Amino acid sequence: MIPDNYVPSVVKPYRFDIQQGNFVTQEDVARLKIGMNKEQVRFILGTPLLNDAFHADRWDYVYRLLKADGQVSQARYTVMFQNGTVSRHGGENLPATATDLIGPDSTTKSSTKPLPAEKPANDIKESESAVGGSDRAPVLK
């Protein structure tokens, strides 16, 4: 006798991709310039996912993609302000273009290089992930 709640093992529930945060690309950050104000940055990158009241001069853009097959991709980008204008910015694991619909590839590290007139954000170090888990996120030390 087959129970009423029996489901054959070949039938699997549908799973979908879950995207969270700001999808920031290398094309987007290439448009950032030292000296831009906060509104200009918000126009280019959007409203930051993490905007700490205690660190108003630091905006963190975090993106996480949980694929249906269980793979996780994350990207992070930090913009630092001084006197209301961009003083430095940096991040990791950003997709090249917005047409990269699958999101950032967690197996390929692609660092964004600062524009020639910019100082790289050497003081953005690895620390605890802003989105939890064992992954690391750049934070100011």
N, CA, C and O atoms as a GROMACS GRO file, in nm:
protein
  564
    1MET      N    1   0.084  -0.118   0.000
    1MET     CA    2   0.000   0.000   0.000
    1MET      C    3   0.089   0.125   0.000
    1MET      O    4   0.186   0.131   0.076
    2ILE      N    5   0.057   0.221  -0.083
    2ILE     CA    6   0.131   0.347  -0.094
    2ILE      C    7   0.064   0.451  -0.005
    2ILE      O    8  -0.057   0.472  -0.013
    3PRO      N    9   0.146   0.518   0.082
    3PRO     CA   10   0.085   0.621   0.168
    3PRO      C   11   0.035   0.741   0.087
    3PRO      O   12   0.080   0.765  -0.025
    4ASP      N   13  -0.058   0.815   0.144
    4ASP     CA   14  -0.119   0.930   0.075
    4ASP      C   15  -0.020   1.042   0.046
    4ASP      O   16  -0.037   1.113  -0.053
    5ASN      N   17   0.084   1.060   0.129
    5ASN     CA   18   0.180   1.168   0.112
    5ASN      C   19   0.306   1.124   0.037
    5ASN      O   20   0.408   1.192   0.044
    6TYR      N   21   0.301   1.013  -0.032
    6TYR     CA   22   0.417   0.961  -0.105
    6TYR      C   23   0.450   1.050  -0.225
    6TYR      O   24   0.361   1.088  -0.302
    7VAL      N   25   0.579   1.084  -0.241
    7VAL     CA   26   0.628   1.160  -0.356
    7VAL      C   27   0.745   1.082  -0.415
    7VAL      O   28   0.841   1.053  -0.343
    8PRO      N   29   0.739   1.047  -0.542
    8PRO     CA   30   0.850   0.972  -0.600
    8PRO      C   31   0.981   1.051  -0.591
    8PRO      O   32   0.979   1.174  -0.593
    9SER      N   33   1.094   0.981  -0.581
    9SER     CA   34   1.223   1.047  -0.564
    9SER      C   35   1.266   1.127  -0.686
    9SER      O   36   1.354   1.212  -0.675
   10VAL      N   37   1.207   1.103  -0.801
   10VAL     CA   38   1.245   1.178  -0.922
   10VAL      C   39   1.179   1.316  -0.924
   10VAL      O   40   1.222   1.402  -1.000
   11VAL      N   41   1.078   1.336  -0.842
   11VAL     CA   42   1.010   1.466  -0.835
   11VAL      C   43   1.083   1.551  -0.733
   11VAL      O   44   1.095   1.514  -0.616
   12LYS      N   45   1.131   1.666  -0.777
   12LYS     CA   46   1.204   1.757  -0.688
   12LYS      C   47   1.133   1.891  -0.688
   12LYS      O   48   1.078   1.933  -0.790
   13PRO      N   49   1.133   1.960  -0.574
   13PRO     CA   50   1.069   2.092  -0.571
   13PRO      C   51   1.150   2.193  -0.653
   13PRO      O   52   1.272   2.181  -0.665
   14TYR      N   53   1.081   2.290  -0.709
   14TYR     CA   54   1.148   2.396  -0.786
   14TYR      C   55   1.223   2.487  -0.691
   14TYR      O   56   1.170   2.531  -0.589
   15ARG      N   57   1.347   2.514  -0.725
   15ARG     CA   58   1.428   2.607  -0.647
   15ARG      C   59   1.467   2.723  -0.738
   15ARG      O   60   1.486   2.704  -0.859
   16PHE      N   61   1.479   2.840  -0.682
   16PHE     CA   62   1.509   2.958  -0.762
   16PHE      C   63   1.627   3.033  -0.704
   16PHE      O   64   1.662   3.014  -0.588
   17ASP      N   65   1.689   3.119  -0.786
   17ASP     CA   66   1.801   3.201  -0.743
   17ASP      C   67   1.750   3.312  -0.651
   17ASP      O   68   1.644   3.370  -0.675
   18ILE      N   69   1.827   3.340  -0.546
   18ILE     CA   70   1.791   3.447  -0.453
   18ILE      C   71   1.902   3.552  -0.459
   18ILE      O   72   2.018   3.523  -0.427
   19GLN      N   73   1.866   3.674  -0.500
   19GLN     CA   74   1.960   3.785  -0.508
   19GLN      C   75   1.932   3.882  -0.393
   19GLN      O   76   1.817   3.913  -0.364
   20GLN      N   77   2.039   3.929  -0.329
   20GLN     CA   78   2.025   4.026  -0.222
   20GLN      C   79   2.131   4.133  -0.238
   20GLN      O   80   2.245   4.103  -0.274
   21GLY      N   81   2.095   4.256  -0.212
   21GLY     CA   82   2.192   4.364  -0.210
   21GLY      C   83   2.199   4.443  -0.338
   21GLY      O   84   2.107   4.442  -0.420
   22ASN      N   85   2.312   4.512  -0.354
   22ASN     CA   86   2.336   4.601  -0.468
   22ASN      C   87   2.420   4.529  -0.573
   22ASN      O   88   2.528   4.479  -0.543
   23PHE      N   89   2.370   4.525  -0.696
   23PHE     CA   90   2.446   4.466  -0.806
   23PHE      C   91   2.533   4.577  -0.866
   23PHE      O   92   2.486   4.658  -0.945
   24VAL      N   93   2.660   4.579  -0.827
   24VAL     CA   94   2.756   4.681  -0.872
   24VAL      C   95   2.855   4.614  -0.966
   24VAL      O   96   2.910   4.508  -0.934
   25THR      N   97   2.879   4.676  -1.081
   25THR     CA   98   2.971   4.619  -1.180
   25THR      C   99   3.098   4.701  -1.190
   25THR      O  100   3.106   4.812  -1.138
   26GLN      N  101   3.198   4.645  -1.257
   26GLN     CA  102   3.322   4.717  -1.283
   26GLN      C  103   3.295   4.840  -1.370
   26GLN      O  104   3.363   4.942  -1.357
   27GLU      N  105   3.197   4.830  -1.460
   27GLU     CA  106   3.160   4.947  -1.542
   27GLU      C  107   3.111   5.061  -1.454
   27GLU      O  108   3.145   5.177  -1.476
   28ASP      N  109   3.031   5.027  -1.352
   28ASP     CA  110   2.977   5.129  -1.261
   28ASP      C  111   3.089   5.199  -1.186
   28ASP      O  112   3.094   5.322  -1.181
   29VAL      N  113   3.178   5.121  -1.126
   29VAL     CA  114   3.283   5.182  -1.043
   29VAL      C  115   3.386   5.255  -1.127
   29VAL      O  116   3.456   5.342  -1.075
   30ALA      N  117   3.397   5.223  -1.256
   30ALA     CA  118   3.488   5.298  -1.342
   30ALA      C  119   3.439   5.441  -1.361
   30ALA      O  120   3.518   5.530  -1.396
   31ARG      N  121   3.310   5.465  -1.339
   31ARG     CA  122   3.255   5.600  -1.351
   31ARG      C  123   3.276   5.685  -1.226
   31ARG      O  124   3.256   5.806  -1.229
   32LEU      N  125   3.315   5.620  -1.114
   32LEU     CA  126   3.339   5.695  -0.991
   32LEU      C  127   3.468   5.776  -1.003
   32LEU      O  128   3.566   5.730  -1.062
   33LYS      N  129   3.467   5.895  -0.949
   33LYS     CA  130   3.584   5.982  -0.949
   33LYS      C  131   3.605   6.036  -0.808
   33LYS      O  132   3.510   6.061  -0.734
   34ILE      N  133   3.731   6.052  -0.772
   34ILE     CA  134   3.762   6.116  -0.644
   34ILE      C  135   3.705   6.258  -0.648
   34ILE      O  136   3.722   6.329  -0.747
   35GLY      N  137   3.638   6.299  -0.540
   35GLY     CA  138   3.581   6.433  -0.533
   35GLY      C  139   3.432   6.438  -0.562
   35GLY      O  140   3.370   6.543  -0.544
   36MET      N  141   3.371   6.326  -0.609
   36MET     CA  142   3.226   6.324  -0.631
   36MET      C  143   3.155   6.335  -0.497
   36MET      O  144   3.204   6.287  -0.395
   37ASN      N  145   3.036   6.399  -0.499
   37ASN     CA  146   2.960   6.407  -0.374
   37ASN      C  147   2.872   6.283  -0.359
   37ASN      O  148   2.865   6.199  -0.448
   38LYS      N  149   2.804   6.272  -0.245
   38LYS     CA  150   2.726   6.153  -0.213
   38LYS      C  151   2.610   6.131  -0.310
   38LYS      O  152   2.578   6.017  -0.343
   39GLU      N  153   2.548   6.238  -0.353
   39GLU     CA  154   2.437   6.224  -0.447
   39GLU      C  155   2.484   6.169  -0.582
   39GLU      O  156   2.414   6.088  -0.643
   40GLN      N  157   2.600   6.211  -0.628
   40GLN     CA  158   2.654   6.159  -0.753
   40GLN      C  159   2.685   6.010  -0.741
   40GLN      O  160   2.659   5.933  -0.833
   41VAL      N  161   2.742   5.971  -0.627
   41VAL     CA  162   2.772   5.829  -0.604
   41VAL      C  163   2.642   5.749  -0.598
   41VAL      O  164   2.634   5.641  -0.655
   42ARG      N  165   2.542   5.802  -0.529
   42ARG     CA  166   2.412   5.734  -0.520
   42ARG      C  167   2.349   5.720  -0.658
   42ARG      O  168   2.284   5.620  -0.685
   43PHE      N  169   2.367   5.818  -0.745
   43PHE     CA  170   2.313   5.810  -0.881
   43PHE      C  171   2.380   5.696  -0.960
   43PHE      O  172   2.313   5.626  -1.036
   44ILE      N  173   2.510   5.678  -0.941
   44ILE     CA  174   2.585   5.576  -1.016
   44ILE      C  175   2.565   5.437  -0.956
   44ILE      O  176   2.535   5.343  -1.030
   45LEU      N  177   2.582   5.423  -0.825
   45LEU     CA  178   2.582   5.292  -0.762
   45LEU      C  179   2.451   5.255  -0.691
   45LEU      O  180   2.429   5.139  -0.659
   46GLY      N  181   2.366   5.353  -0.668
   46GLY     CA  182   2.243   5.328  -0.595
   46GLY      C  183   2.262   5.353  -0.446
   46GLY      O  184   2.371   5.389  -0.402
   47THR      N  185   2.156   5.333  -0.371
   47THR     CA  186   2.162   5.350  -0.227
   47THR      C  187   2.238   5.233  -0.166
   47THR      O  188   2.209   5.118  -0.199
   48PRO      N  189   2.335   5.259  -0.080
   48PRO     CA  190   2.415   5.150  -0.026
   48PRO      C  191   2.332   5.057   0.063
   48PRO      O  192   2.241   5.101   0.133
   49LEU      N  193   2.366   4.930   0.058
   49LEU     CA  194   2.298   4.832   0.142
   49LEU      C  195   2.331   4.856   0.288
   49LEU      O  196   2.244   4.847   0.375
   50LEU      N  197   2.457   4.887   0.316
   50LEU     CA  198   2.501   4.913   0.453
   50LEU      C  199   2.541   5.059   0.466
   50LEU      O  200   2.636   5.104   0.401
   51ASN      N  201   2.470   5.132   0.550
   51ASN     CA  202   2.498   5.272   0.574
   51ASN      C  203   2.490   5.293   0.724
   51ASN      O  204   2.383   5.322   0.778
   52ASP      N  205   2.603   5.279   0.791
   52ASP     CA  206   2.611   5.282   0.937
   52ASP      C  207   2.604   5.426   0.987
   52ASP      O  208   2.676   5.513   0.938
   53ALA      N  209   2.517   5.450   1.086
   53ALA     CA  210   2.504   5.584   1.143
   53ALA      C  211   2.631   5.628   1.215
   53ALA      O  212   2.658   5.748   1.227
   54PHE      N  213   2.709   5.532   1.263
   54PHE     CA  214   2.832   5.564   1.333
   54PHE      C  215   2.949   5.588   1.238
   54PHE      O  216   3.051   5.644   1.277
   55HIS      N  217   2.934   5.547   1.113
   55HIS     CA  218   3.037   5.568   1.011
   55HIS      C  219   2.969   5.626   0.887
   55HIS      O  220   2.961   5.561   0.783
   56ALA      N  221   2.922   5.749   0.898
   56ALA     CA  222   2.846   5.812   0.790
   56ALA      C  223   2.932   5.838   0.667
   56ALA      O  224   2.878   5.860   0.558
   57ASP      N  225   3.063   5.836   0.682
   57ASP     CA  226   3.152   5.861   0.569
   57ASP      C  227   3.197   5.733   0.501
   57ASP      O  228   3.296   5.732   0.428
   58ARG      N  229   3.125   5.623   0.525
   58ARG     CA  230   3.159   5.495   0.464
   58ARG      C  231   3.031   5.429   0.413
   58ARG      O  232   2.937   5.409   0.489
   59TRP      N  233   3.030   5.396   0.285
   59TRP     CA  234   2.917   5.325   0.227
   59TRP      C  235   2.965   5.189   0.179
   59TRP      O  236   3.067   5.180   0.110
   60ASP      N  237   2.892   5.084   0.216
   60ASP     CA  238   2.926   4.949   0.175
   60ASP      C  239   2.817   4.895   0.083
   60ASP      O  240   2.698   4.897   0.117
   61TYR      N  241   2.858   4.848  -0.032
   61TYR     CA  242   2.769   4.785  -0.129
   61TYR      C  243   2.800   4.635  -0.128
   61TYR      O  244   2.911   4.594  -0.163
   62VAL      N  245   2.703   4.555  -0.087
   62VAL     CA  246   2.722   4.411  -0.076
   62VAL      C  247   2.620   4.344  -0.166
   62VAL      O  248   2.502   4.382  -0.167
   63TYR      N  249   2.665   4.243  -0.240
   63TYR     CA  250   2.576   4.167  -0.328
   63TYR      C  251   2.596   4.019  -0.299
   63TYR      O  252   2.710   3.973  -0.286
   64ARG      N  253   2.487   3.946  -0.288
   64ARG     CA  254   2.495   3.802  -0.264
   64ARG      C  255   2.394   3.733  -0.353
   64ARG      O  256   2.279   3.775  -0.363
   65LEU      N  257   2.439   3.626  -0.419
   65LEU     CA  258   2.353   3.548  -0.507
   65LEU      C  259   2.360   3.403  -0.461
   65LEU      O  260   2.466   3.342  -0.466
   66LEU      N  261   2.247   3.349  -0.417
   66LEU     CA  262   2.236   3.208  -0.382
   66LEU      C  263   2.166   3.141  -0.498
   66LEU      O  264   2.046   3.162  -0.521
   67LYS      N  265   2.241   3.060  -0.572
   67LYS     CA  266   2.186   2.994  -0.690
   67LYS      C  267   2.104   2.873  -0.649
   67LYS      O  268   2.120   2.820  -0.539
   68ALA      N  269   2.016   2.830  -0.738
   68ALA     CA  270   1.928   2.718  -0.710
   68ALA      C  271   2.006   2.590  -0.679
   68ALA      O  272   1.958   2.504  -0.606
   69ASP      N  273   2.125   2.578  -0.735
   69ASP     CA  274   2.205   2.457  -0.711
   69ASP      C  275   2.287   2.464  -0.583
   69ASP      O  276   2.363   2.372  -0.553
   70GLY      N  277   2.273   2.573  -0.505
   70GLY     CA  278   2.341   2.586  -0.378
   70GLY      C  279   2.469   2.667  -0.381
   70GLY      O  280   2.525   2.697  -0.275
   71GLN      N  281   2.518   2.704  -0.500
   71GLN     CA  282   2.639   2.787  -0.509
   71GLN      C  283   2.608   2.929  -0.461
   71GLN      O  284   2.499   2.982  -0.485
   72VAL      N  285   2.706   2.988  -0.393
   72VAL     CA  286   2.690   3.124  -0.342
   72VAL      C  287   2.797   3.212  -0.404
   72VAL      O  288   2.915   3.176  -0.404
   73SER      N  289   2.757   3.328  -0.456
   73SER     CA  290   2.850   3.428  -0.509
   73SER      C  291   2.830   3.556  -0.430
   73SER      O  292   2.717   3.593  -0.398
   74GLN      N  293   2.940   3.623  -0.398
   74GLN     CA  294   2.931   3.750  -0.326
   74GLN      C  295   3.026   3.851  -0.387
   74GLN      O  296   3.132   3.815  -0.439
   75ALA      N  297   2.987   3.976  -0.381
   75ALA     CA  298   3.072   4.086  -0.424
   75ALA      C  299   3.057   4.198  -0.322
   75ALA      O  300   2.950   4.216  -0.264
   76ARG      N  301   3.166   4.273  -0.301
   76ARG     CA  302   3.164   4.383  -0.204
   76ARG      C  303   3.235   4.504  -0.264
   76ARG      O  304   3.333   4.491  -0.337
   77TYR      N  305   3.183   4.622  -0.230
   77TYR     CA  306   3.250   4.745  -0.272
   77TYR      C  307   3.228   4.849  -0.164
   77TYR      O  308   3.118   4.864  -0.112
   78THR      N  309   3.334   4.922  -0.131
   78THR     CA  310   3.330   5.022  -0.025
   78THR      C  311   3.369   5.158  -0.082
   78THR      O  312   3.468   5.169  -0.155
   79VAL      N  313   3.291   5.260  -0.049
   79VAL     CA  314   3.321   5.398  -0.089
   79VAL      C  315   3.341   5.478   0.040
   79VAL      O  316   3.255   5.478   0.128
   80MET      N  317   3.455   5.546   0.048
   80MET     CA  318   3.488   5.627   0.165
   80MET      C  319   3.477   5.775   0.126
   80MET      O  320   3.520   5.816   0.018
   81PHE      N  321   3.417   5.854   0.216
   81PHE     CA  322   3.400   5.996   0.193
   81PHE      C  323   3.482   6.075   0.294
   81PHE      O  324   3.504   6.030   0.407
   82GLN      N  325   3.525   6.192   0.253
   82GLN     CA  326   3.590   6.286   0.344
   82GLN      C  327   3.536   6.424   0.307
   82GLN      O  328   3.546   6.466   0.192
   83ASN      N  329   3.480   6.493   0.405
   83ASN     CA  330   3.417   6.624   0.383
   83ASN      C  331   3.308   6.617   0.277
   83ASN      O  332   3.291   6.711   0.199
   84GLY      N  333   3.233   6.507   0.274
   84GLY     CA  334   3.120   6.493   0.184
   84GLY      C  335   3.154   6.453   0.042
   84GLY      O  336   3.065   6.445  -0.042
   85THR      N  337   3.281   6.428   0.012
   85THR     CA  338   3.320   6.386  -0.123
   85THR      C  339   3.399   6.256  -0.117
   85THR      O  340   3.457   6.223  -0.014
   86VAL      N  341   3.402   6.183  -0.228
   86VAL     CA  342   3.471   6.056  -0.235
   86VAL      C  343   3.621   6.078  -0.215
   86VAL      O  344   3.683   6.158  -0.286
   87SER      N  345   3.678   6.007  -0.117
   87SER     CA  346   3.822   6.016  -0.095
   87SER      C  347   3.892   5.890  -0.146
   87SER      O  348   4.006   5.898  -0.191
   88ARG      N  349   3.825   5.775  -0.140
   88ARG     CA  350   3.881   5.651  -0.194
   88ARG      C  351   3.769   5.548  -0.205
   88ARG      O  352   3.664   5.562  -0.143
   89HIS      N  353   3.794   5.445  -0.283
   89HIS     CA  354   3.696   5.337  -0.298
   89HIS      C  355   3.768   5.212  -0.344
   89HIS      O  356   3.875   5.219  -0.405
   90GLY      N  357   3.710   5.098  -0.315
   90GLY     CA  358   3.770   4.970  -0.353
   90GLY      C  359   3.677   4.855  -0.320
   90GLY      O  360   3.584   4.870  -0.241
   91GLY      N  361   3.704   4.740  -0.382
   91GLY     CA  362   3.620   4.624  -0.357
   91GLY      C  363   3.677   4.499  -0.421
   91GLY      O  364   3.792   4.496  -0.465
   92GLU      N  365   3.594   4.397  -0.424
   92GLU     CA  366   3.639   4.270  -0.478
   92GLU      C  367   3.525   4.193  -0.541
   92GLU      O  368   3.408   4.212  -0.507
   93ASN      N  369   3.562   4.107  -0.635
   93ASN     CA  370   3.472   4.009  -0.694
   93ASN      C  371   3.356   4.070  -0.772
   93ASN      O  372   3.246   4.014  -0.774
   94LEU      N  373   3.379   4.185  -0.836
   94LEU     CA  374   3.273   4.251  -0.911
   94LEU      C  375   3.261   4.192  -1.051
   94LEU      O  376   3.362   4.160  -1.114
   95PRO      N  377   3.138   4.177  -1.102
   95PRO     CA  378   3.121   4.133  -1.240
   95PRO      C  379   3.164   4.244  -1.335
   95PRO      O  380   3.161   4.362  -1.299
   96ALA      N  381   3.202   4.207  -1.456
   96ALA     CA  382   3.254   4.305  -1.552
   96ALA      C  383   3.144   4.400  -1.600
   96ALA      O  384   3.165   4.521  -1.605
   97THR      N  385   3.028   4.346  -1.637
   97THR     CA  386   2.922   4.429  -1.693
   97THR      C  387   2.786   4.392  -1.634
   97THR      O  388   2.772   4.288  -1.569
   98ALA      N  389   2.688   4.477  -1.658
   98ALA     CA  390   2.552   4.451  -1.610
   98ALA      C  391   2.487   4.337  -1.685
   98ALA      O  392   2.389   4.281  -1.637
   99THR      N  393   2.538   4.302  -1.802
   99THR     CA  394   2.480   4.191  -1.879
   99THR      C  395   2.521   4.056  -1.823
   99THR      O  396   2.476   3.953  -1.872
  100ASP      N  397   2.606   4.056  -1.722
  100ASP     CA  398   2.645   3.933  -1.655
  100ASP      C  399   2.531   3.894  -1.560
  100ASP      O  400   2.537   3.921  -1.440
  101LEU      N  401   2.429   3.831  -1.616
  101LEU     CA  402   2.306   3.806  -1.541
  101LEU      C  403   2.321   3.701  -1.432
  101LEU      O  404   2.238   3.696  -1.341
  102ILE      N  405   2.423   3.619  -1.439
  102ILE     CA  406   2.437   3.516  -1.337
  102ILE      C  407   2.502   3.572  -1.212
  102ILE      O  408   2.514   3.500  -1.112
  103GLY      N  409   2.544   3.697  -1.213
  103GLY     CA  410   2.604   3.759  -1.096
  103GLY      C  411   2.753   3.736  -1.091
  103GLY      O  412   2.809   3.673  -1.180
  104PRO      N  413   2.818   3.786  -0.987
  104PRO     CA  414   2.961   3.772  -0.974
  104PRO      C  415   2.999   3.625  -0.959
  104PRO      O  416   2.929   3.549  -0.892
  105ASP      N  417   3.109   3.586  -1.020
  105ASP     CA  418   3.157   3.450  -1.014
  105ASP      C  419   3.244   3.434  -0.891
  105ASP      O  420   3.346   3.502  -0.878
  106SER      N  421   3.206   3.347  -0.800
  106SER     CA  422   3.278   3.332  -0.674
  106SER      C  423   3.412   3.263  -0.693
  106SER      O  424   3.496   3.267  -0.602
  107THR      N  425   3.435   3.198  -0.807
  107THR     CA  426   3.560   3.128  -0.828
  107THR      C  427   3.666   3.217  -0.891
  107THR      O  428   3.785   3.186  -0.884
  108THR      N  429   3.625   3.326  -0.952
  108THR     CA  430   3.719   3.415  -1.019
  108THR      C  431   3.726   3.547  -0.945
  108THR      O  432   3.625   3.616  -0.930
  109LYS      N  433   3.844   3.582  -0.898
  109LYS     CA  434   3.863   3.710  -0.830
  109LYS      C  435   3.905   3.812  -0.935
  109LYS      O  436   4.006   3.794  -1.003
  110SER      N  437   3.828   3.918  -0.947
  110SER     CA  438   3.863   4.024  -1.041
  110SER      C  439   3.866   4.155  -0.964
  110SER      O  440   3.762   4.208  -0.927
  111SER      N  441   3.985   4.205  -0.941
  111SER     CA  442   3.996   4.327  -0.863
  111SER      C  443   3.980   4.448  -0.955
  111SER      O  444   4.024   4.445  -1.070
  112THR      N  445   3.919   4.551  -0.904
  112THR     CA  446   3.906   4.674  -0.980
  112THR      C  447   4.025   4.761  -0.946
  112THR      O  448   4.058   4.781  -0.830
  113LYS      N  449   4.088   4.812  -1.048
  113LYS     CA  450   4.204   4.897  -1.028
  113LYS      C  451   4.158   5.042  -1.017
  113LYS      O  452   4.068   5.084  -1.089
  114PRO      N  453   4.220   5.120  -0.929
  114PRO     CA  454   4.181   5.261  -0.919
  114PRO      C  455   4.221   5.337  -1.046
  114PRO      O  456   4.317   5.300  -1.114
  115LEU      N  457   4.148   5.441  -1.074
  115LEU     CA  458   4.184   5.525  -1.188
  115LEU      C  459   4.318   5.591  -1.160
  115LEU      O  460   4.355   5.604  -1.043
  116PRO      N  461   4.393   5.633  -1.262
  116PRO     CA  462   4.527   5.686  -1.240
  116PRO      C  463   4.534   5.801  -1.140
  116PRO      O  464   4.634   5.813  -1.069
  117ALA      N  465   4.432   5.885  -1.132
  117ALA     CA  466   4.436   6.000  -1.042
  117ALA      C  467   4.399   5.963  -0.899
  117ALA      O  468   4.406   6.047  -0.809
  118GLU      N  469   4.360   5.838  -0.876
  118GLU     CA  470   4.312   5.798  -0.745
  118GLU      C  471   4.423   5.734  -0.662
  118GLU      O  472   4.518   5.676  -0.714
  119LYS      N  473   4.406   5.748  -0.531
  119LYS     CA  474   4.491   5.672  -0.439
  119LYS      C  475   4.416   5.544  -0.407
  119LYS      O  476   4.297   5.549  -0.376
  120PRO      N  477   4.482   5.428  -0.415
  120PRO     CA  478   4.411   5.305  -0.380
  120PRO      C  479   4.380   5.302  -0.230
  120PRO      O  480   4.451   5.360  -0.149
  121ALA      N  481   4.274   5.236  -0.198
  121ALA     CA  482   4.231   5.228  -0.059
  121ALA      C  483   4.305   5.115   0.012
  121ALA      O  484   4.248   5.009   0.036
  122ASN      N  485   4.432   5.139   0.044
  122ASN     CA  486   4.514   5.037   0.107
  122ASN      C  487   4.471   5.006   0.249
  122ASN      O  488   4.505   4.900   0.303
  123ASP      N  489   4.396   5.097   0.311
  123ASP     CA  490   4.355   5.073   0.448
  123ASP      C  491   4.224   4.997   0.459
  123ASP      O  492   4.172   4.978   0.569
  124ILE      N  493   4.168   4.952   0.347
  124ILE     CA  494   4.050   4.868   0.351
  124ILE      C  495   4.101   4.725   0.361
  124ILE      O  496   4.156   4.671   0.265
  125LYS      N  497   4.083   4.665   0.476
  125LYS     CA  498   4.138   4.532   0.506
  125LYS      C  499   4.027   4.430   0.517
  125LYS      O  500   3.909   4.463   0.517
  126GLU      N  501   4.068   4.305   0.526
  126GLU     CA  502   3.974   4.195   0.544
  126GLU      C  503   3.923   4.192   0.687
  126GLU      O  504   4.000   4.216   0.780
  127SER      N  505   3.796   4.164   0.706
  127SER     CA  506   3.739   4.152   0.839
  127SER      C  507   3.617   4.063   0.828
  127SER      O  508   3.597   3.997   0.726
  128GLU      N  509   3.534   4.061   0.931
  128GLU     CA  510   3.415   3.979   0.929
  128GLU      C  511   3.323   4.023   0.816
  128GLU      O  512   3.315   4.141   0.784
  129SER      N  513   3.256   3.928   0.757
  129SER     CA  514   3.165   3.956   0.648
  129SER      C  515   3.045   4.036   0.697
  129SER      O  516   2.992   4.008   0.805
  130ALA      N  517   3.005   4.133   0.620
  130ALA     CA  518   2.888   4.214   0.655
  130ALA      C  519   2.759   4.135   0.635
  130ALA      O  520   2.655   4.172   0.689
  131VAL      N  521   2.766   4.026   0.556
  131VAL     CA  522   2.646   3.948   0.530
  131VAL      C  523   2.647   3.816   0.605
  131VAL      O  524   2.563   3.730   0.579
  132GLY      N  525   2.740   3.799   0.698
  132GLY     CA  526   2.744   3.678   0.779
  132GLY      C  527   2.824   3.567   0.712
  132GLY      O  528   2.870   3.582   0.599
  133GLY      N  529   2.841   3.460   0.781
  133GLY     CA  530   2.915   3.347   0.728
  133GLY      C  531   3.064   3.364   0.746
  133GLY      O  532   3.110   3.456   0.815
  134SER      N  533   3.138   3.275   0.684
  134SER     CA  534   3.282   3.276   0.702
  134SER      C  535   3.354   3.359   0.596
  134SER      O  536   3.475   3.378   0.603
  135ASP      N  537   3.280   3.409   0.496
  135ASP     CA  538   3.343   3.492   0.394
  135ASP      C  539   3.389   3.624   0.455
  135ASP      O  540   3.335   3.667   0.557
  136ARG      N  541   3.486   3.686   0.394
  136ARG     CA  542   3.543   3.810   0.448
  136ARG      C  543   3.498   3.928   0.363
  136ARG      O  544   3.476   3.914   0.243
  137ALA      N  545   3.486   4.042   0.427
  137ALA     CA  546   3.447   4.165   0.358
  137ALA      C  547   3.549   4.273   0.391
  137ALA      O  548   3.604   4.275   0.501
  138PRO      N  549   3.577   4.365   0.296
  138PRO     CA  550   3.673   4.471   0.325
  138PRO      C  551   3.612   4.574   0.420
  138PRO      O  552   3.500   4.620   0.400
  139VAL      N  553   3.686   4.607   0.522
  139VAL     CA  554   3.643   4.711   0.614
  139VAL      C  555   3.763   4.798   0.648
  139VAL      O  556   3.877   4.755   0.637
  140LEU      N  557   3.736   4.919   0.689
  140LEU     CA  558   3.842   5.013   0.724
  140LEU      C  559   3.900   4.977   0.860
  140LEU      O  560   3.825   4.956   0.956
  141LYS      N  561   4.030   4.972   0.870
  141LYS     CA  562   4.096   4.944   0.999
  141LYS      C  563   4.170   5.066   1.046
  141LYS      O  564   4.232   5.063   1.152
   0.00000   0.00000   0.00000
